Amino acid sequence: MVEGGFTKLFQKRSFLRLAQKYQPLGSGEQEEKTHEECELKIIEQEKEVTVLLPKDACKCHKEELAKALNVDLQTGLSEFSVLQRRLKHGWNEFSVENTEPIWKKYLDQFKNPLILLLLASALVSVITKEYEDAASIAMAVLIVVTVAFIQEYRSEKSLEELNKLVPPECNCLREGKLQHLLARELVPGDIIYLSVGDRVPADLRLIEVTDLLVDESSFTGEAEPCNKTDSVLLEAGDITTLSNVVFMGTLVRYGKGKGVVIGTGENSQFGEVFKMMQAEENPVGIWGLIMLIGWLQGKHLLSMFTIGVSLAVAAIPEGLPIVVTVTLVLGVLRMAKKRVIVKKLPIVETLGCCNVICSDKTGTLTANEMTVTRLVTSDGFQAEVSGVGYNGDGNVYLLPSKEILKEFSNVSVGKLVEAGCVVNNAIIRKNSVMGQPTEGALIALAMKMELADIKDIYVRKKEIPFSSEQKWMAVKCMLKNQDQEDIYFMKGAFEEVLQYCTLYNSGGISLSLTPQQKAFYQQEEKRMGSSGLRVLALASGPELGKLTFLGLVGIIDPPRAGVREAVQVLFESGVSVKMITGDALETAVAIGQNIGLCNGKLKAMSGEELDQLPEAELSSTVKNVSIFFRTSPKHKLKIIKALQRTGAVVSMTGDGVNDAVALKSADIGIAMGKAGTDVSKEAANMILVDDDFSTVMSAIEEGKGIFYNIKNFVRFQLSTSISALSLITLSTVLNLPNPLNAMQILWINIIMDGPPAQSLGVEPVDKDTIKQPPRCVTDTILSKSLILKIFMSAVIIISGTLFVFWKENPKSGITPRTTTMTFTCFVFFDLFNALTCRSQTKLIFEIGFFRNRMFLYSVLGSFLGQLAVIYVPPLQKIFQTENLAVLDLLFLTGLASSVFIVSELVKLCEKRCCGAKHAKGCCN
């Protein structure tokens, strides 16, 4: 109620500020009254705006649509209107009610069969009037359940954070400005721009289309994309016949469009579907056997039952799946801070196996900060361009005179720049480009020539969008207010554009294109490409196939900072990097050498050569190629399949609609966050937020680190489980008194599954991890080496604990001191074991004591907790312990450290053996 009142007050003040901007001098009561009436009238109008059903919207003319939704189709909604409509229609999302409260999730922990058995044991203790045992068991159950609940809750929350990393976005027109917004912010009446690869953010009635094809298979089941129009329908059938409406969740496969939002959230067609959707082995046998043997030996049945169940709780590593999930999620969130979003948790493990990275050039290996630096006209004029970025600063200098060119002071240069500006969909606002960076560079060039407004003298009648197959884009235009014939403008790859040209421009006159002219252009294109420039050709004319060639534009796209170093590190660690580009050979090789691909030993192959290669030779040839040039998305798929047949684990980058198949086929599909389409982002497993190749290295490093952390945790937990199980089993089979009681076993379980264990999963990634070679896909976490280390630790823990038990066990029988010493010895062994499990290969002095603060605090907390169990009287009663002398603690610390010392000595021996083998290999 208070929140609603505050919102209304805020709206009122916002509106009054807007109104006061235009009020005449000498405002008084009459003006205030007028403002209030005007405000109320606008608010009433906004309240009357309702969502339109697709069957009604499809029959509306544009004017009727604008009136029904109270929106100007040229400028979009105002922020005031958006705020009012959001109050009525809510956010453009689906509200999923969390029907399960926290207290219920907590109580669900008690459904675990082993917990129920412990509670049954406590109940039996009450019946037999052993109240202290009953209270102890109940307390232990409470602690175990709370620890498990916190672990699961933390895991759920981490996964929720993960799901928020990739929110859907869209391009929306508001207050006359094209804005990039989150899809959830849309309201009915918003104007949305659609382009290839976009996912439709809400139900839209189309008002402008250019060859628009939309994939509606999610609704209709039809595999073929639907052809869309902006014309009015006379009759409305089912949703498959509504050709001027696109629905939330569908995908733009081709062309572009503009539409008005008619339905959001649960009021969309997708929302209707949503509403309809709304309307392992364990050691239980072992503890059972232990209980039976103890009972046959004449031991108290209830005591054996409680110990057996407690042992089962401790022996089952129920924390393992939770810790694995939390470790993966925390790793993913760490990657997100490095601008890498991992969508699927299992892919983190695959990252450590990746041994081939196939990367796009533009925007991934290069900075995607396009700047035109060189011009060559069709009649031989050459010019250089100064200034970088999209601010229009800089000049165009005619060579060799260095004359500054403006507008059409040189007709040939002017016509070349004009064509680049007209066949263009980019917009430059506030020194940043909205659209393709290549097109932004052409607009910036026009700004330097004072020709940025020249596209306004043309009316665009048709557009043939760029595609990776045809490698060109064209627009059909006519001059405003003139009855002249239509003119086409084309830009694209040199070879493709030249095919459509029969003439060339010479000082404003079109002459026949000769073989000598073609050879000259080809020579210039190669010369520009070999200096690392991306080359575009431009042409214009009355019809396709009879165009006039205008010249070449050289665009520089420098390598990203840090890419050369990243490629070098990956190469040294056994990861091969291959560059795939649509650019010409010279440009691709120049960039490849610049970033140090294959240490400069480059082998290149064109898409055409790839097509001609026999299937039998494909895998062996592709393996040795480092640059693929003049390729299309179909070639990416071919390259992936060929590499995978050689046993390689391949990651592939992509950003286009047609890259989706390749991204899905790769072991790790990587989409671009900025340049990538929604289709490519959904097909991929990973997204590079900044399109930066260097972050792939960070992801691989994190993936390897996470795998090693999980191995460390598994080693610690299994060695502790085996030790606890073996200790009780041996004492029972040998008819010895139980060295640990039920409460002590449960306390060990808390340490084993609790903070010390979990903190191993968040050990910071070691800086040398990236230098490790990729893992083999068939490698398991439980390698032969790890199993041996687990059993080695277990044997040391069991031997040391049994020695203390034998040493402290008087002939008169077991005493509280005996169990206290044995119990504390086992816990201290656990803590030292956790310390050495922080790394499988590095000594503690190499990784540092203080690098993992969470581990430090966990071990310290566990140590203080153990002291509390020994010395605090209420806890002494629960755990059946007694005070120990300082010398006792020093003795136990010295003995328990043996597991740490032996493990560190094994690491040292392994390092020296590996070093000797490496030196021997080098000598040979």
N, C-alpha and C positions, 0 to 999 in steps of 0.2 A: 504493500500500500504506500509506504514512504517512498520506495524506489520509483513507483509510478508517478507520484506527485512531483518528485524531483525532475523526472524526465519531462513532464509537461511544462514545468517552470523553465527548464533549459530551452525547450522548443520555443516557448513564448518569447524569451529574451533574444534568442537567435533570430527569430522572425522580425522582432521590433528593430534590431540592429540593421537588418537588411532593408526594412521599410524606411528607417530614418535616413538612410543613405540618399534617398530620392525625395524627401519631403521638402516643401517650399519653405522660405523664410517666414518667421512669425508663426510658428506652429503653436497651437493651443488646444483647448478641449475638443474642438471640432475634429482637428487632425487626429488626436489620440483615439477618438471614437471611430473615425474612419479606418484607422489602422486596425483596431480591434475587430471591426466588422469585416474588413478585408481578410484578416487572419482567420477568423471563424469560417468565412466563406471558403478559403483555401483548404482548411482542415476538413470541412464538410465534403468538399470535392474529393479530397484524398480518401476519405472514409468510404465514398461511393465506388471507388475503384475496386473491382473484384477480378479474380482470376477468370480467364476465358477458357471454356472447354475447347479442345482441338477441333471438334466437329462444328463449333460455332465460329471459331477464329478463321478457319480455312475459307469461309464464305464471305469474310469481310474484305472490303477494299482498304487500301492503306489509310485513307482519310478516316474511314469508320473505325479502323483499328486505333489510330491515334486519338480519336475522340473518346472511344470506350475506355482506353487506358490512360487518358489525360496526359499525353506525352508529345513533345515536339520531336519528330523523327530525325531532324537535322542536328539537334543539340543534346537530346537525351533528357533525363530527369535532373532536377536540382537536388542538392544534398538535403534540403528541407523536405522535399517530397519523398526521398528515399527513407528518411527517418520516420515520417508518418506511416508509410506503407509497411515498414518493418515492424512497427508496433502492432499493426493489424495482421500481417501475414507471417511474421516471424522470420527466422533465418532460413536460407535455402539449404536445409539439411534435414535428416530424419532423426527424430528424438527416440533414442533407445533407452527405455526405462530399465534401470538396474534393479530388478525385482528382488535380488538377494542382498539383504543388508549385511553389514560387517559382522554383527553378533551371530547371524546364522552361519556365516562362513567359519566363524570360530568354533561354533558347536559342531559343525561338520567334521572337524578334526577328531572328535570322539567316536566317529563311525569306524575308525580304523580297528580291525579285528583284534590286533595286539593290545591296543589301548583298552578295548572292552574287556579283554582277558585280565589285564592289570586291575581294572576297576572291580572285576569279579573277585580277584584275589583280595583286594581291600575289603570287599563285602564279607568274604569268608573270615577275614581277620576280625572284623567287628563281631560276627556271630560267635567266634571262638574267644571273644573278649580280649583279643590282642590289639588293644586300641592304638598303642604306639606304632606298631607295624602298619596298621590301617592308615594312620595319619601320614606316615612316611611315604607310603605308596601313593596316596592321594596327592601329596605335595609334588612328588616326582612326576606323576601324570600331568599335573598342571603345568610344570616347567616344560616338559617335553612337548605338550600340545601347543603351548604359547610360542616356543621356538619354531615349531613347524608352521604355525599360522603366520608368524612374522616373515618367514622365508617365502611362503607362497604369496602373501600379500605384496611383498616387495617385488616378486617376479611379475605379478599381474600389473602392478603400477608401471614397471619398466616397459612391459609390452605395450601398455596404453601410450606411453611416451613415444614408443617406436612408431605406432600407427599414426601419430600426429606429424611425422616428419615430412610426409609428401602430400600436402593439401592440394586439391584441384584448383586451377586458376583459369582466368579468362580475360579477354580484351573487351572492355565495356566503355560506351560513350556516355559521359555525364558532364553537364554544364558546358557542352561544346568541345570537351577534351577527351581524347582516347586514353583510357586508364587501364593499367594491368591490376586486376583485383582477384581476391579469393572468390571462388564460385559461391561460397556460403553467404556472401554479402549481397547477392542479387535479390531484386524485388520485382514484382509484376510491373511491366512498362519499361524496364531497362533495355537499352539497345546494345546488342552483342555482335561483335565481328568474329566470323569463323574463317579458319584457314586450314590447309591440309594438315592432318594429324591431330587436330583438336578434338577433345571429347566435349560433346555438347553439354553445357553446364546447367541448363534448365529447358523446359518446353518452350520452343520459339516458333513464332509465325514469321516466315521468311518475307522480307520486303525487297531484297536485292540478292541476285545469285549470279555467279560466273562458273558455268560448267560444274555445278555442285553435285558430287556423288557422296551419299552417306550410307555407312554400314549400319543397318538396323536389325542385324541378325539376332541381337539380344532380345528383341521383341517379336520379330516375325519368323525367325528361324531361317530366313532366306540368306544363302551364302553370297549372292550377288548384291553389290551396293545399289541403292535406289537413286534414280535420277530426280533431283529436286528442282522446283520452279518457284517463282514468286507471284505467279498469276492467280487470280481468284478462282476457286472451285465452285461450280454451280450446285453440285450435290456432294454430301459427305457420307462416304461409306465407312468401312472399318479402318483401323489405323494404317493398314498397309496401302490404302488408296489416297492418304492425305499427303499429296506431293509438295504442298507448300508449308508443311509443318515438320520440324525436326524435334526429336524427343531427347530428354535428359538421358545421358549415359551412352548415346549412340556416337559413332566416330565418323569424322570427315575424312573420306578417302581421297578425294580429288576436288580441285577448284576452291572457290571461296564464296562466302555469303554474309549477309547481314540480316538480323532478325530481332523481333521484339519479344521479350519474355512474356508468356501468357500463363505460365504455371510454374510454381517453385515448390521445393520440398515435397511434403506429402500431398500437395495439390497437383503434382505432376503425374504423368502416366506411369513413371517409375515408382512414384509414391503409392499409386494404387496397388502395384505388385507388392510393394513393401508392407502395406496394410494387410494384405492377404497372408503374407508370410508371418505376420505378427500373430490375424484371427488364428610279472617276471618270476623266475624261480626264487624261492627264499628258504632260509634255514629253519623253517618251522618244524620240519621232520627231525632235524638235529636236536633242537631244544626238547622236543618230545621224547627222543631217545635218552637224552641226558636225564630228564625227569624220571623216566622209567628205571634207568640204571640206579639212580640215587635212591629211589623208593625200594627197589629190590635189596639194596645194601642196608636198609633199615633207617634211612634218613627221613626226617619229618616231611610228609607229603606236601603240606601247604608251603613250607619253606622251599622245597624243590620246585614246586609249581611257580612261585613268585620269581625265583632265580631264573628258571627256564624262560618265562615270558620276558623278563627284563633282558636276558641275553638275546632273545629274538629281536627285541626292539633295538638293541645296540648293534647286533650283527647285520641286520638288513640296512644297507646304505640308502635309506629313503631320501637322504639329502642330496644324493648324486644327481638325479634328473633336475632338481630345483637349482642346484649350484651350476650345473651345465647351462641351463636356460639363463640364469642371472648373469653368468660369465659372458655368454654370447650377447645378451642384450646390452650389458654395460660396455662391451667392446663395440657394439654397433653404435651406441650413443657417443662413445669416444670418437668413432669414425665420423659421426655427424658433425662434431666440433671441428673436424678437419675438412669439412665440406664434402664428405662422402656419405651417401645414404644407402644403406643395405636394406632391401625390402624383405628378404627371406633369410631367416637365421641360419639354415644349413649351409648357405653359400659361404659363410664365414670360414667354415672348415675347408671348403673347396679352394679358397684363396691361397692357402698354404701349399696346394698341389699345382697351382698354375705355372706352366713352364713356357707358354707362348702368349704374347699379347699382340693382337691385331688392332691397330689404332688408326682412326681417321687422322688426316693431317690438319685440315682447317679447323681452328678453334680448340683443338685438343693438344696437338703437338705445337701448334702455333697460337699466337695470342688472340686471334680473331679481332684484332684492332686494325681493320682495313684502311689503307690510305693510298690513294692514287699518286704515283710518283713519276710516271712516264706516259707520254702520249705519242703515237705514230699515226699520222693521217694517211688516208688512201693515196694521196698524191705526193707523199714523201716528206711532209713537214714533221719535225720532231720537237717535242716540248717537254720540259721537266716541271714538276709541281713541288712547291715547298709547303710546309705546315703539316701537322699531324692531327688526328682526332676529327671530331665532328662539329667543330665550332666555326668552320669557314675561314679561319685565319690562314693566310698564305697566299701565294700568287702562282700563276701559270706563266712560265718563261719560254719564249720561242728560242730554239737553238739554231745557230750558235750566237745570235745577236743579243740574247738575254732580254729581248723586248717583252714587257709585261702585257699580257693579252687580257682584254675584257670584252664580254659579249661577243659580237661577230667581227672584231677588228681583224681577225684572220678567219675567213669563211669556213675553211676546212676544219679547223680546230673547233670553231663554234658549233658546226653541225654535228661533230662527233660528241661534244659535251651535251648538246641538246638531246640527242638520241638517248644517251645514258640517263638523262633526267626524266624523259617521258616514259620510257619502258621500265618503270620503277614503282614499287609499292611502299617504299620506306618513308618514314617521317622523322625529321630531326627536330627534337624539342629539348631546350635547356642543355644543349651540347651532348645529348645522348640520342641514340638511334632507336626507333621502334620499328622493327622489321629486320631484314637480313643485313648483316654488316657490309656485305659486298655492295648492296644497293645504297646503303648509307654513305659509303665512300664516293659513289657517283654523285649523290646529292651534294656532298661536301665539296666535290670538284666544281659542280655547277655554281655553288655559293661563291667560290673563289673567282669564278668568271662572271659573277653577277647575272647568272642565268637561272637561278633557283626557281623563279616564278614562271618560267617559260612553259611548263607543263599546263599552266592554267589557261593558255590560249587554245588548248585542244580539248575536245570532248571524247572520252574513251567509249568506244562502242562494243569492243570485244577484247577479251584477254585469253591468250593461250598460255597457261601457267608453265613454269619451269618444271621439268621432271628429270630425274637422274638418268633416265633412258635416252631422252631426246637431247638433253644438255643445252637447251636454249629456251628463251621466253620471248613472246611477242605480244604486242598490243595493236589493235586496229583503232585509229583515231580519225577525227575530222576537225578542221579549224572552226572555232566558234564564229557564228554569224557570217559564215562564208559558204557559198555553194560550190565548194571544190570537191574533187574526188577523195575518197578515203586514202589514208596513208598508213602503212605498217611500219612499226619500229621493232627491231629485233636485237637481242644481246645474247651471248652465250659463248661456248667453246669455239675457238677459231675454225677448226675443220668443219664443224657442223653449220656454222653461220655461212661460211664461204660456199657451201653447197647450194644455198638459196639465192646466191648473188650471180647476176649476169653482167652487171655494170660496176664501175667504181667512180667515186666523186673526185673531180679535179677542179678546185676553186669554185664549187657550186654548179659545175656542169657534169652531167653523167656521161661517161665514156665506156665503150665496150671493155670488158675485163679480159686481158690477154694472159697467156701462160707465163710471160715474163713478169707481169704484175703479181700473179699468184706466187711465183717463186720468190719475189721480193718480200711479200707479206710473210711467207713461211719462214724465210731467213730472219726477219725481224722478230717474229713470234718466238723462234728458238733462242735468239740472242737475249730477249727479255726474260724468257723462262730460265735460262742458264744462270742468270744473276739472282734467281730466287723469287722473281715476280710472278704473281698469278695473272694470266693474260686473258682478257675478255675482248671479243670482237663485236663490233656494232654495225648495223646496217639499217636502211630504210627504203621504202618504195611502195608502189601502188598495189602490189600483190606478192604473196609468197611465191618464191621461184623466180621472181624478176626484181629482186632487191638491188639497191646500190650499196656497195661496200664502202663504209665510212672510215674505218681504221681500227687501231688496237689501243687498248688501255692497259697499262701495267700497274698492278696493285700489289703493294708489299704487305705481307702478313708475317712479321718476325716471329721466330721461335719463342715460346713462353720461357720466362725466367725459371731456371731450375730443371728444365726438361733434359738438357744435355747431361747433367749430373745424375738425374733419375735413370736415364737410359743406360749410363755407364754402370751404376750400382746394380741394376737389374741384370745386365749382361754378365757382370762378375759373379752374380748369385745363380747363374744358370737359367735365367728367363730370357727368351728370345723376343725381341720387339720387331714387329713388321708394320710398315706404314702402307695404308691403303688410301688412295686418293683418286679423284676424278681429274686432277690436273695433268698437264703434259709431262713428258719424261724429264725435260730439262729442269722444270720447277721442282719436281719431286726429288730428283737427285741432289739439287742444290740444298734443299732443306734437309734431306737425309744426311748429307755430309756435315752440315752445320750442327746437327744434334748428335752426331757420332753414332749413327746406326751401324751395328756390326763392326765397330771399331774402324769405320771407314771402308771396309771391304764390302762394297755394295754390289748386289745383283738385282736387276730390275726386270719386271715382266709386265706387259700390257694386258688389259682385259681381253683384247682380241687374241693374243697369243695363248691366253688361258683357255679360251673357248676351243682353240684348235688342238690343244694338247690331248693325246690319247688318255683314256681313263686309267690305264695301267701305269702310265708314267707320272700321273698327276701328283700323287702323294710324295714320291721321292724328289720331284722337281720343286714343288711348292715349299717343301721343308727348307730348301737352301736359298730361297728368294727373300730379300729383305724389303723391297719396294714394289708395290703393285700400282701402276698408274693407268689413267683413263679407264677406270673401273666403274661398274654400276652395282647396286645392291645384290643382284643375282650372283655376281662374282664373289661377293663376301661369303655367301652360303657355300659356294663351291670350294673356296679356300678353307673354310671351317671343316667341312666334311673330309677334305683331303688330309688336313693336319690331324684330325681325330682318328683317322684310320692308321696313322703312324703311332698312336698311343699318347699323343699330346693332350694336355688339359688346356683348353683354349679359352681366353677371354677376348671378347670382341666389343669394340665401341661402335655406336651408331646414333643417329639423330632423326632420320627420316621415317616416313610411314613404311616405305619399302624395306627398311632395315629390320622391321619387326621379326620376320622369319629368321633372319641370321642371328638376331639377339636371342631368340628362343632356342635356337639350335646350339649356340655356344654353351660351353660349360658355365661360363660367367658372362652374362650379357650386361654391358655397361652403357647406359643412356646418358645423354648430355642434359644438364639441368637448365641451361639457358637456351641453347639452340635446339634442343630436343623437342620433338612433338609429343603429345600425350600418348599416342600409339606406341612410340618407341619406349617411353618411360614405363608404360604398363607391361611391355614385353620383357623389359630388362630385369635383372636381379639387383643391379646397383645403379645409382645415379650420381654423377659427378656434378655437384651443385654449380661449380664455377667452370665446368668444362675443362678442367686443368689436368693434364696427364700426370703430373707429379703426384697428385693425390692417389693415383692407382698404386704407386709404390707404398704410400702410407697404408692403404687398405691391405695390401699383401703382407706388409710388416705386421699389422694388427692381427690379421688372420693367422699368421704363424704363431704370434705371441699368445693368442687365445688358445690355440691347440696345445701349446706347451703348458699353459696354466691349467688346463683341464687334466693333462697328464700328471702334473704335480699334485693336484687334488686327489685324483684317483689313487696315486701311489700312497698318499697319506691315509686316505680313508680305508683302503683295502688292507694295508699293513696293520692298522689299528683293529679293524674287524676280525682279521685272522688271529691276531694276538689275543683278543678278548675271548673269542670262541674257543681257541686252542687251550687257553689257560683253564677255563671252567671244565672243558672236556677232559683234559688230562687229569685234573684233580678228582673228577667224578669217577673216571675209569680206573684210576689207581687207588680209589677208596680213601682219598685224602679229604680233610675238611675244605669247604669252599673258601678260596682265598679272598673272594669279594662277595658282598651281599647285594641284594637286588637294587638298593638305593645307590650304591657305589657304581654299579654297572650302568644305571641310567644317567648318572652324572658324567661318566666317561662318554656315553652316547651324545650328551649335550655338547661336549668339547669336540667330539668327532664330527658332528653335523652342524655345529654352531659357528660362532664368529672365527675361531682360528682356522677352521677348514675353509669357510667361505672366503676368508681374506686371501687364501692362496689363489683363488680364482681372479682376483683383481691385482695381481702382481704386475707392476708396470712393465711394458714391453721392453726387452733388452735391446740396446742399440745395435748389437751384432746379429740380431735375429734375421734381419733382411739379407744378411750375407750367407745364411744357411741355404743350401740348395733346395729346390721344391721337393716336397714329400711325394712318394709314390702313392697312387690312388689306392692301391691294395694294402698299404700300411695301416695297421690298426693301432689304437691307443695302447692296448696291452701288448707291446712288443716283447720279444724274448728278454731283452735287456731290462725292461721295466719289471717284468714278472720276477726275475732274479733279485732285483733290488727290493721288491716288495717282501719277498720271502726272507731276504737277508735281514731287513729291518724287523720283521715279525719274529725271527729266531732270536735276535738280540733282546727284544722286548720281553719275550716269553722267558728266556733264560735268566735275565736279570730279575724279573718279577718273582719267578719261582725260587731263585736264590735268596731273595729277601724273605719270602714266605717261609722257606726252610730254616733260615737263620733265626727268625723271630718266633718260630713255632715251638713253645715249651712242651715238655713231655706231658705236663698236666692237661694240655688241651689248648684250643685256640682262644685268644684273648682279644679285647678291643685294640690293644697295641699292635697285635699281629696283623689284623685287617687294615688298621690305619697305615702302618708302614707299607704293606703290600699295595694298598689302594693309592697312596701318595706316590709310591715308586712308579706305578703304571701311568699315572697322570703326568709325572715329570718326564717319563719316557716319551709320552705322546707329544708334549710341548717341544722337546728337543728334536723329535722326529719331524714335526711340522716345520721347524727351522731349517732342517737340511732339505726338506721337500720343496723349498722355494725355487730351486733350480736343479735340473737333472745333470747339468754339465759344469756349471760355474761354482766356484768356492764362495762361501759366505762373504769373504773379504772382497771378492770381485764385484758382487752385486750390491754389497753395502747393507748394514744393519737397519738403516733408517729410511731406505727408499720406499718401502711399503709401510706407510704409517698405520694403515688399518690393521695389518698383521701385528705390528708392534703393540698397538692398543689391545688387540684381541688376546694375545699371549699374556700380556701384563694383567688383563682382566681375569683370565682363566687362572693365572698363578695366585692372584689375590683371592679369587673365589675358592680355590683349594685351601688356602690358609684359613679362610673363614669357616670352611667345613671342618677343619681340624680344631680351631681354637674358639669358635663362638658356641657357647653352651646349647642354645636351642637347636643349632644345626648338628652338634655332636650327637644329640638324641636321635635325630632323624637318620643320620648316616652311620650311627654307632661307631664313632671315632673318639679318640682321646688326644690330649696335648702331646706334642713331640718336642724333644729338645733341639736346640740349634745344631748340635753336632749330628743329630739324626737327619736333619734337613740337608746339611752339608754332605753327609755320606750319600744320601739318596740323589742329590744333584750330581755328584761326581760319578756315581754308577750310571744314572740315566743319560749323562752326556756321552756315554760310550756309543750309543746309536748314532749320534751326530758326528763324533770323531771318526768312526769307521766309515760312514757314508762319505765324509769329506775326503778321507784317504783314498777311497775307491775312485772318486772324481779326479783326484790328483794323478793317480796311476793311469786312468783312462786318457787324461790330457797328454801325459808323457808318451804313452804308447802311440796315440794318434799323431803326436808331433814327430816321433821317430819314424813312423810309417810314411808321413808326408815328406820328411827329409830324404828318406830312402828313395821314394818315388821321384823326387826332384833330381837326385843324383843319377838315377837310371835314365 
